[in-house]
Amino acid sequence: MKTYYLTGKKIYFRPYQAEDVKTCMFNWVNDPEVTYFMLTGQKPVTMDALLKEYETLINDSKNSIFSIVDKKTDKMIGIIGLYNVRPVVYAAELRIIVGEKSVWGKGYGTEACLMLLDYAFNRLNLHKVFLGVNNDNKGAVKCYKKAGFVDEGILRDEIYRNGRFYDALRMSILRNEYDKLNRKK
């Protein structure tokens, strides 16, 4: 039986599970192409280490993490979540990894971000969702802008990867900005 938590046009979210770590995440975090712009992937990650990290993240009540699943194939294509949800300031950090390369550039990341923003603002009553991204990761930056995120600032030479330093871009979206974008649709 399928477990849908949230559903969209091309994807659905279901709870992120230990089996997902074993069947997908382990391969993704050890794939240099998937992690090219990320801090993850600087060194090989063992299954044990990844499962321990999974347990820590999933058992932290400040995190809401979902597996992203393609509706057509029922195949997991990534994970997305809100991390360190801070109820006092009504804010959280969005993190996403679309590890299934066959769906890159086809709008899955944007749809996942929009679904998570709906969850953040309309279920959790958050005021702000923010993220950090490698400024050279043009596909990710484009995805976040399509979802309504705006630039907040640049952290110069923040990430060392691939033999060089990269700037990190801090982006966010506020609830009123999200509401304006969704009224236009």
C-alpha positions in Angstrom: 0.0 0.0 0.0 1.3 3.4 -1.0 1.8 6.0 1.7 1.2 9.5 0.4 1.7 12.5 2.7 1.4 15.2 0.1 0.7 14.9 -3.6 1.4 17.1 -6.6 1.1 16.8 -10.3 4.2 14.7 -11.0 5.4 13.7 -7.5 4.2 12.8 -4.1 5.9 13.0 -0.7 6.0 10.1 1.7 7.9 9.7 5.0 11.6 9.4 4.6 12.6 5.9 5.7 15.8 3.9 6.6 15.2 1.8 3.5 15.5 5.0 1.4 19.0 5.5 2.8 19.9 2.0 1.7 18.3 2.0 -1.7 19.0 5.6 -2.9 20.7 8.0 -0.6 23.8 5.9 -0.2 24.4 5.9 -3.9 23.5 9.6 -4.3 25.8 11.0 -1.6 28.7 8.9 -3.1 28.1 10.1 -6.6 30.4 13.0 -7.5 28.0 14.3 -10.2 25.1 14.4 -7.8 27.1 16.1 -5.0 29.3 18.3 -7.3 28.2 21.6 -5.7 27.5 20.3 -2.2 29.5 19.9 0.9 28.3 16.4 1.0 30.5 14.2 -1.1 33.8 15.7 0.0 34.7 12.1 1.1 33.1 8.7 0.8 30.2 8.1 3.2 29.7 4.6 4.7 26.3 3.0 5.0 26.7 2.9 8.8 27.5 6.6 9.0 24.6 7.5 6.7 22.2 5.4 8.8 23.3 7.1 12.0 22.9 10.5 10.4 19.4 9.4 9.2 18.4 8.4 12.8 19.6 11.7 14.2 17.8 13.8 11.6 14.5 11.8 11.5 14.2 11.7 15.3 14.7 15.4 15.8 11.3 16.9 16.2 12.5 20.2 14.7 12.9 18.4 11.3 10.2 17.4 8.7 11.8 15.2 6.0 10.1 13.6 3.1 11.0 11.3 0.2 10.2 12.7 -3.2 8.6 10.0 -5.4 7.8 10.2 -9.1 4.0 9.4 -9.5 4.5 7.7 -12.9 7.2 5.2 -11.8 6.7 5.1 -8.0 10.5 5.6 -7.9 12.1 7.7 -5.2 13.9 10.6 -6.9 15.1 12.7 -3.9 14.5 14.0 -0.4 13.3 17.3 0.8 12.8 18.8 4.2 12.4 21.6 6.6 15.2 21.6 9.1 15.6 23.2 12.5 12.0 24.5 12.5 12.1 27.4 15.0 8.6 28.1 16.3 9.6 31.3 18.2 10.7 33.0 14.9 8.5 30.9 12.7 11.4 30.0 10.3 13.0 26.9 8.9 15.8 25.9 6.5 14.8 24.1 3.3 17.1 21.3 2.0 16.6 19.2 -1.1 18.6 16.7 -3.1 17.2 15.4 -6.3 19.6 12.4 -6.8 17.8 10.7 -9.7 19.7 12.3 -12.7 17.1 11.2 -15.3 14.7 13.8 -13.9 17.1 16.8 -13.7 16.0 19.9 -15.5 12.3 18.7 -15.8 10.7 20.7 -13.0 10.6 18.1 -10.3 12.8 20.2 -8.0 10.6 23.2 -8.4 7.4 21.2 -7.8 8.9 19.7 -4.7 9.9 23.1 -3.4 6.4 24.6 -4.0 4.8 21.6 -2.3 7.1 22.0 0.7 6.5 25.7 0.9 2.7 25.1 0.9 3.3 22.7 3.8 5.6 25.2 5.6 3.2 28.2 5.3 -0.2 26.5 5.4 0.3 23.6 7.8 3.2 24.7 10.0 2.3 28.4 9.9 5.9 29.5 9.3 6.8 33.0 8.4 10.1 32.4 6.6 11.8 29.6 4.8 15.4 30.0 3.9 18.2 28.1 2.2 21.8 28.2 1.2 23.1 27.2 -2.2 26.4 27.1 -4.1 26.2 30.2 -6.3 27.6 28.3 -9.3 24.8 25.7 -9.1 22.8 27.6 -11.8 20.1 24.9 -12.0 19.3 25.0 -8.3 19.3 28.8 -8.2 16.9 28.9 -11.1 14.7 26.3 -9.4 14.6 28.3 -6.2 13.8 31.6 -8.0 10.9 29.8 -9.9 9.6 28.8 -6.5 9.6 32.4 -5.3 12.9 32.6 -3.3 14.8 35.9 -3.3 18.4 36.6 -2.8 19.4 37.7 0.7 23.1 37.9 0.4 26.4 36.3 -0.7 28.8 34.5 1.6 32.1 34.9 -0.2 34.4 31.9 -0.6 32.1 29.9 1.7 32.4 26.5 0.1 35.6 24.7 -0.9 34.9 22.0 -3.4 36.4 20.7 -6.7 39.7 22.3 -6.0 38.4 25.8 -5.6 36.3 28.1 -3.4 32.7 29.0 -4.3 30.4 31.7 -3.0 27.3 30.6 -1.2 24.0 32.4 -1.9 21.5 32.8 0.9 17.9 32.9 -0.3 14.5 33.1 1.4 10.8 33.5 0.9 8.4 35.1 3.3 4.8 34.0 3.8 3.3 37.2 2.3 5.6 36.7 -0.8 4.4 33.1 -1.1 0.8 34.2 -0.7 1.1 36.9 -3.4 2.6 34.4 -5.9 -0.1 31.9 -5.3 -2.9 34.4 -5.7 -1.7 35.2 -9.2 -2.1 31.5 -10.3 
